[in-house]
Amino acid sequence: MTSGIGPIRTVDGVELPAAGIWKVDPGHAEVGFVGRHFMLAKVRGRFTKVDATVEVGERPEDSKVTAVIDMASVDSGDQTRDDHLRSEDFFDVANHPKADFRSTSVTWDGTSGTLTGELTIKGVTRPVTLAVDYLGYARDPWDNDRTVFSARGKINREHWGLSWNMALESGGILVSKEIELALELEAVREV
């Protein structure tokens, strides 16, 4: 059962964002990743230019998400590493400047759910599943309605042809195949 009007509503006793279009605010979006270097140390990075929209459905499971990521905007805190990530060894931004995500299904229970979709990197499209949490609603000082989501998941980077690596003399590899995804998104209500 759904009740309420305005930027939020109550669905089965849980407060959720109102149905409609919510545009992700790129200035308040963190599309991050974590890999391991020498299979030990965590290396974090993020993409600073993301264009994403959340279409909240009347039924939460009818919601949809689309996103386009500017791959050249990768920032890991080290210019040499970022240049390598932009190269043909990894993202090949000269030939594949954008990555995109399109949701295919959503499951929802309370304020948490699962978002499944297709992620395209370097022309390769593969399924990705993210665990999503709705964190709440706020009205900003300029009278914009904002809603906040957090999402996380894991992928094998080699499934997208991101297979550059080096074997270590002591065994193992230089860069982990498994990459953790971590997203923090603020979205502004459009309609």
N, C-alpha and C positions, 0 to 999 in steps of 0.2 A: 504494500500500500504506500502510495506517495502523497505527501501533503506539503503545502507551503508554496509561496511565490517569492520572487526576488532572486538574489544570487545564490541562495542555498535552499535546500528542501530536506524533508525527512522522508527516508525510504525505509520501511520496515523498522522504524524506531531509531534509525541511524542518520545523522546529519551528513549530507553529501552536496556537491555543487549542483546547481540548477542545470537542467538540460539546456543545451545550446552550444555555441561556438566559443571556445576559450583559446586565445592565442598566447603561446609561450613567449614570455618576455626574455629576449636574448641576454639582456643585461643582468637577469636574475635566473640564469639557467646554467647548470653545471652538468655537462655531458662528459663524464670522466671514465678513465680506464686504468687498470692496474695490472702490470705484468711483473714477472720476476727476472732479475738479472743474475747470472751465475746460479740460477735456480734457488737463490737465497733472498737477496735484497728486493724489496718491493720498489718498483719504479712507477710513479703516477704521471698521468697526462690527462689532457682535456682538450676539447674542441671549443673554441671561443665564438665561433659563428654558426648558429643553429637557427633554422626557421621551422617551427613546429606548431601544429594545431591539434587541440584536443576537442573532439566533438562528443560532448556528453549526451548520451541517449536518454530518452524517457525511462527506459529500463537500463540500469548501469551496464548490463551485459551487451547492450546495443551500441556502446560507445566505440569511437574510432580515434586513432591517432595517426598522423602523418608527420614526417620530419625529413628535412633536407639538411645535411651537414657539409659545411665547407671544409674539405679535408686539408687544405693548406693552412687552416687556422689551428692546427695541432700545436699544443704547447705543453712540453714536459719539463720546462725549467732549464733546458740545456740546448743551446742553439745547434750544436753539432749533432746531437741526437735528433732534434726536430728536423733538420735538413735530411738526415738519413731516413726518417720516417716518411718524408715527402717524396723520396727518391723511388726509382723503379723497384728497389728491393722490398719496399713496403707498399705505401698507398699509391705511388705513381701518379701524383697529382697533375702532372703535365697532361696525361691522357685520361685521367679519371678524377676531375676536380671535386666531384660531389659524391656523397653516399646518401642513400635514402632508406627510410623505414616506413612501412605501411602495415598497420595492424590487420589481422585476419580474424581474430576472435578475442573475446574478453570474458573472463569469469569473475564473479564478484561476490564477496561475503562480508557484510559489515563495511569496514573502511579499508579492506585489503582485497586484492584480486590478483589475477594473472593475465598478462597481456602477451598474446602471441602474435607474431607478425613476420614479415619478410624484410630482411636487411640486405641491401645491395651495396657491395663494396667492390671496386675495380671490375664492374660489370658482372659480378657473381652474386646471385640471389640465393639466400639460404634462410631457413626458419630460425627465429630467435624467440625465446620465452623469457619474460621479465616478471619478477614479483613486484607488485605495485602497492603502495600505501598512500591513501589520501590523508594528508596531515592537517588540513583545515582551511579556513577562509579568513580573509581580512579585507578591510576597505582601506586603501592607501590615502595619504593626505590630499590627493588630487581627485578623490571620489571615484576611483577605479575599483571595481570588484576583482579581487585576486583569490586564486585557489592554489594550493601547493600540493605537489605529488613528489614522491620519492620512488625510485625503481632500481632494481639490481638484478644481475644475472651473470652467467658465465658463457663464454664462447671459446671454441678452438679456432684461433686466427688462421690456421692453415686451411680451413674450410673455405676461406675467401681468397686463397692464393697468396696469403701473407706468410710465406714459408721460409724467408731468409733466416739463416741461423749459422752458428759455428759450433762444432764439437769441442768440448773441453778435454785437455789432456787427462784430467782427473776423472773423466766420465761426465755424462750429462751434456747439456747444451747451454749456450750463452743466454738465450732469450726463451722464456717459457712459451709453450704453445697455448696454454690456457690463459685467457684474459678475463679479468673481472670487470664488469660494467657497473657503473654507479651514476645514477642520474638524480639530480635535484632540480625540480622545475616549478617555477611560478608562472601561472597563466592568468591573463587578463580577460575578463568577459567581454565578448564582442556583441553577441546577440543571444 
